[in-house]
């Protein structure tokens, strides 16, 4: 699990100069700062580091990613803004810079390893940042938006893609079964059998019995028991001179079957086309949208050029007109998304169109084969063949017209009643003529019993063999469809079960956290529930019980409680989703909480998330003070964010670190900002001394009390020393320091004052002397304090007692 060890930020939002936060990877941090002091600049920098965007800055005016507002306006154009993060796992350490390249803002990581790229991708699947404005976002999302949000985070969208593939396979098999229309072909063959022997045959037993009855008059020395025995009987009764006549009969029978089936095929085609036409009429009401679908590929190519940086000018790469690049990318994305939705509708209709084409092609292929039959090659049948060719041309013409029509040619769309015209009279005449010719062959040999039986047996065998083949084909298709439906149904069950199980787990944490902070509110059984229509998941909703009555959250809960619910959902998602990162950021999230909820929230963080690294930012003074006490001894860094004109946002530095920076500047003879730093060090020192000695100052409200000046504190400290008859009261160093304070004030507040390194050294030496009077330098390092007061000896001392002074009451 990854935690942050160090953050360095420069030139981002309110942070003009380098801001450094050094953390042990196990330490959390609490930062207080007024609104506008720059706390959120830290959040913005971290979000940009991971996602290359700042969501709350993204807008049409600023740009899709908010990058234009990220870089500090005070940063010179030739300097790079950056966010550098060092982690508990050093493989992921990197600096990300934001700089101008050819007048375009460009970003770049210093770490280009595949491991780092994979780590950055993890951000999209984990919840690391919660801002106040985001608290209600998920709670008030639509049901579909909730499903999409969670699907993206937990990878559920990939599962949905697999399900879509299975469903497509099921639908494809159903469509294929419909197109092949096997039942119709079986019925056609049954009609052939019925015409020959006057009964239907549905199985082998019926088939063999029918053959026995048919050949019984011949009293053959052969038993009908299987297909091989029937073949043997045919060999016994066939005569060479009958071969041509039997072949012609079979040929006529095949052509008659094709023509008879034509009417059923065309009815099936017309029915399908009517449904297609209705769908087309529905979506073609807004046909202009669909005319633009052809632009999708062109727009996508343009977007690709911009996203890959191949085209970097502030122009449209397609028309070369002047255009802001960020705005153009955003517009292209929106248009492509809109066109994609239209394209999906169009593609569904086109699939139906392809199915209709195949429905037409099937009888066309049969008629093509029929026209090659030997019976139609005879000169005497040329007129019949010509009429069959006319029927074929009617089908072929309909198919050709259908293929040529473009999607947007609404005015040319063929009405169902005009789609395929079939001359029923012609069809009946063709069939009647063919049957007469077929019967004539039998009539010419009506006295030849063996020929008649042989003829019927061949036709029945051919038809039943075709039926068995069709049934096998139908059975295979049904088995495939049944297997695929079973796989699909099981997959959907697993999908729903997995999502429900996941939502149950996250709901349990969410309910626990909410009740931790709202035990007496009458709210319980908070749940995230998946919603579905048939086999499709369409959304997720949040339900809970309010005094035993089920309800959506926004019906009864106040904004404060909705915000509380939002925080609980975020914390639950941290537990559920964050498998790589062990830290999260809470940026001013308790503004609408009352005192009771704030203290419970603090307890929740300390108790349930003690193993996480937390970045907690607030502008609420009272809560900051409460948290300061709550996290004492728990390895938290507690600091404040301040802002000044020169440096922008910066953290109030602990005295030890500030002292180190002051001494580094003296070592480099660098007087810049040195007077201000010494003044701040003195103020911090005086605050600690006055606190320890219980020096009373005039009452001010908190925000003013925090900004006490050195002069006031120093003056009250001298009064306290004098009233307690402490030997330090007349020390010459105190007088010297009183004079030197002037230098710190001038250096901090008067821009015309030129800082002199020697004068500042005198000032700093006096500050160190003051510290030496009150701090045990050699042993315990503690300041003298009232809590170490010796009432017997009437002395005040440090913790170890090495430094002590008279202190009378």
Secondary structure, 3 states (H helix, E strand, C coil): CECEEEEEEECECCECCCEEEECCCCCEEEEECCCCCCHHHHHHHHHHHHHCCCHHHCECCCECCCHHHCECCCCCCCCCEEEEEEECCHHHCEEEEEEEECCEEEEEECCCCHHHHHHHHHHHHCCCEEEHHHCCCCCCCCHHHHHHHHHHHHCHHHHHHHHHHHHHHHHHHHHHHHHHCHHHHHHHHHHHHHHHHCCCCCCHHHHHHHHHHHHHHHCCCCCCCCHHHHHHHHHHHCCHHHHHHHHHHHHHHHHHHHHHHHHHHHHHHHHHHHHHHHHHHHHHHHHHHHHHHHHHHHHHHHHHHHHCCCCCCCECCCCCCECCHHHHHHHHHHHHHHHHHHHHHHHHHHHHHHHHHHHHHHHHHHHHHHCCCHHHHCHHHHHHHHHHHHHHHHHHHHHHHHHHCCCCCHHHCCCHHHHCCCCHHHHHHHHHHHHHHHHHHHHCCCCCHHHHHHHHHHHHHHHHHHHHHHHHHHHHHHHHHHHHHHHHHHHHHHHHHHHHHHHHHHHHHHHHHHHHHCCCCCEEEEEEEEEEECCEEEEEEEEEEECCEEEEHHHHCCHHHHHHHHHHHHHHHHHHHCCCECEEEEECCCCCCCHHHHHHHHHHHHHHCCCCEEEEEECCHHHHHHHHHHCCCCCEEEEEEEEECCCEEEECCCHHHHHHHHHHHHHCCCCCCHHHHHHHHHHHHHHHHHHHCCCCCCCCCHHHHCCCCHHHHHHHHHHHHHHCCCCCCCCHHHHHHHHHHHHHHHHHHCCCCCCCHHHHHHHHHHHHHHHHHHECCCCCCCECEEEEEECCCCEEECCCCCCEEECCC
